[in-house]
Each structure stands twice: as C-alpha cells, then as structure tokens.
C-alpha cells in the first residue's frame, strides 16, 4: 500500500528526515513511535502528501506521488488518503453529518449520495442519533468518531492518524483503538498511526521506532 525509499527532508539547515525507507501492506495497522522531535509527524505529513520530501521516492496504492502536482495531487489525496488528527479538526459551524460529507462533496459526490454514505458510516460507528449535533455538543470521543467517519467516506486506500487518541480520556482512547481494528477486520482498512500511546502501539501489527530522523527498527 505504501512504499517509501530514501526520504530526506530539511527545514533550512535543520535535517528532519535522514533517509527513510518503509513499506506498509494493505490491511496493516502500523504505529510510528519515538520521542518528540524524532520526525514522526513530518514523515506522516509527507506520506499524506501535505508536505513534500526534498528527495526520495514515495508510492501509495501503486501511484508515484512525484508525478502528481496541484489539482491532481489534491484529487489523489482526497480520494485515497483519510486523515485523523489529535484535535479532530471538525468545522464548528457544521453538524456531524455535514462534517463527514465534506470530503465527498469536494470529490464531486452529489449531496444526496454523500449524505447517505455519511449516515451509513455514522450508524456503523454508533453515532446515528448524533448526526445533527454540532461538534460543541459532542464529547471528545464522539468528535473523534465523526472525524473517523469523515476520513472513511471516500473509501481511501490508507488512513493516516496523528496522535488520534492523544486528547481523549482512557476509555474513549481504548474505544477508538478497538474501532481501528474493527475497521481493519470489516473493511480491510490500512492504518499508519503516529502515537505516544504504548497500548495502541503494542496492539499494532508493527511498530516503527524513529530516532533522529531515521527508522531504527
């Protein structure tokens, strides 16, 4: 699903990634762990095409990302990559249903079809009775489930999660972790997760330990 070769990234004179090589199979749940400043979030941003490596090769779902730019890259990102962030990044003025629909609307899906898909996902995630609530009326765990539904709506090849349970209480965090494994079981979903949560990392299929801009195991 993902193959990266010799990824390097610097900001000014500060090297962040120093030759990253990794491969991730379809349906794997892989955690990226390591101390703050190791380069984990930078790597995730590059895997998600939100940032660009200075050099190296990146293939996602058999697509060489170096050959995509501008609107083509944005279209690929919207279709093939789902994102889940620590602080949910839901739009406060929209309902849960509308937040979930946004990537589908951006992708050109009709309002009615997007809403049907969003309702199905919210029902699957146990949020059917909360679809008309705005984020301020939802708990942290509920907001993160809406964010997961939003990440899933375009049936992406991979979901990238950056500290997805970092802002949740322990029960909500564990519920979210179990949800990831259920999605992998039911949908064959691939996950790459940056996390400091040792429980989630231990449950993952593999842990990639980063230190000083490289993967050391």
Secondary structure, 3 states (H helix, E strand, C coil): CEEEEEEEEEECCEEEEEEEEEEECCCCEEEEECCCCCCHHHHHHHHCCCCCCCEEEEEECCEEHHHCCHHHHHHHHHHHEEEEECCCCCCCCCEHHHHHHHHHHHCCCCHHHHHHHHHHHHHHCCCHHHCCCEHHHCCHHHHHHHHHHHHHCCCCCEEEEECCCCCCCHHHHHHHHHHHHHHHHHHCCEEEEECCCHHHHHHCCEEEEEECCEECC
